[in-house]
Amino acid sequence: MAEVADDRVVGMKEALKQAQEGMKLFKVEEVAELDIDAASKFKEEMDAKIAGLEAEAAALTGKDNKKLRQEKDKDKTNLKKDKQYIDACKVVKGLQPAHGFFVKTPAAPKAAAV
């Protein structure tokens, strides 16, 4: 039988190489500096618009105003689904933005995968 070093197993050279490549995925990413002031200002403005739409929709009562209420609700939903609003909410909570808004200095780019 072939002589084996204490820390290696015979025939596992390729598996070790794959394991090392896989461990590169777990390296800590650099955190980007966030613009919390701009995010909170934007979020407050959007929340005010959303509250205004909710008030308008609440004022439209009855069967005759159903379509108008639905339009206001759709507008409110579209504002909440806006990528910039989502990032503002995340930044205010202290999380990293998903879409790249409200970042003062971007994180260093990752090395290209081989």
Buried (B, 14 or more C-beta within 10 A) or exposed (E): EEEEEEEEEEEEEEEEEEEEEEEEEEEEEEEBEBBBEBBBEBBEEBBEBBEEBEEBBEEBEEEEBEEEBEBBEEBBEEBEEBEBBBBBBBBBEEEBBEEEBBBEEEEEEEEEEE
